[in-house]
Amino acid sequence: MSKVCQITGKHVITGNKVSHSNIKTRRTFAPNLQDRKFYIPEEKKWISLRVSAAGMRTISKVGIVSAIKTAKAKGFLNG
């Protein structure tokens, strides 16, 4: 399962872990992803999405239908 938010498109990025002695080694930063079900009242059905915490805030702010429409237009959500 990929580590990509289906609403915002957030994904794993890489950077440096810096020790106390300032030694740098590569590490990854993963998004805070959750598997959630959302109800779409217009279609009277539930949809499962893998969304980040920021994606859930976006859904709460603009609504599930608008968020899905925007995600499909940007290519984050296929189908």
N, C-alpha and C positions, 0 to 999 in steps of 0.2 A: 504494500500500500504506500503510495507516494506521500511525502510530507509537504503537500501544497494545499492551501486554503482554497475552497471552491468559490468563495465569494470575493475575497480581496486579492487572491493570487500570491499571497505571501508564501515564501519557500525557504528552504535551508540555505544559509549563506555561510561563508568561511571567513575566518579571521585568525588572530593570534591569541594564544594563551600566554600571558606574561607572568612569570614567576617573581617572587620577591627579589631574586638576584638579577632580574631583568632579562632572563633567557626566554626567547620567543619560540613557541612550538605551535603548529597549526591545529586548529580545532573548528568545530561546526557550531552554528547557532541555529537551533530548530525552532519553528514557530509553535505557539501554544495551541495545538490542534485538539478539537473535541469532535466526537461523532454525535450528532444531534438529529432529531426528527423534528420537522416543522410542518404545521398544518396549513394547507393552501385552501382557504374557504371558497374561492372561485371555482376550483376544480373538485372540491370536496374530497381531498385525498392528502395523505401524509407523504413527505419526501425526506429521505435521509441525505444529510450533507456532512462533509468533513470540513468544519469551519474553525477558524482561529477565534480567539477572544475578541479581537477587533472586528472580525466578521459578524459575530453575534451582536456586537454593539451597532454595527451598520444595519443589520436586519431589524433591530429594535427601533432604530431611528427612522429608516425610510420604508420599512415594511418588507415582507418576504417576497411579494410579487415583483416589486420594483428592484430589489436586490438581485433576484434571479435574472431579471431582464437585463440589468447592467452587466452582470457576470457573463451572461451568454454573449453579449455584444463585445466584451473585451476578450473573450475566448477562454475564460477561466473555467467555465462550466460547459461541458459538452452534452448534447442531447436535446 
